[in-house]
Amino acid sequence: MLFPDLAYAAASPPGGGAQSMLPTIVMVAAMLAIFYFLLLRPQQKQKQERERMLSSIKKGDRVVTSGGLHGTVTGLNEHTVTLRVDNQVKLEFDRGAIGRVVAGQGEKDA
């Protein structure tokens, strides 16, 4: 006897179907807004900043690859970067393999 009473008590009142949808729609919209501002927007900003960093690389910059290799940029191509890692050692990497640009020996971090 308990379950039919609970089901009847939880049922929406007759004729209130359209009004009861409004809080649900507001809640879903709020969850989507939170999802956008906490996950998607920061990820888009981080991606734009990375693309800006990769496009601003120039000869002479000290960089670190995603694999942890430190080197100095000696050549640039649209898709590749040539790094000097020792006196006569030059390696060619995909531009996307650059993890970050580091300050040179005589420079300070900005």
C-alpha positions, 0 to 999 in steps of 0.5 A: 500500500505504500508504493501506490501512495508514493506514486500518486503523491509524486505525480504532477498536478493535473493541468500543470504540465507546461508550468512544471517544464520551466524549472527543468529547462532553466536547470538544463540551461544553467548546467550547459552554461556552467559546462561552457564556462568551466570546460570549453572556454578555457580549453579554447583560450589555451588552444589559441595561446598555443597556436600564437606561441607556435606561430611566433617562434623565430630563429634563435629562440630556446625551446623545449619539445614535448619530449623534453629536449632542449634546443635552439631554433636554427631553421623554420619551415611552415611545418617543421623546426630545426633545433641545434641541441649541441655544436654540430647536432641539428634535429628536425621536429614537427612544429607541433612538437614544441612544448614551450619557449624558454628564456635564453641565457641572458634573458629573464622570464616576462 
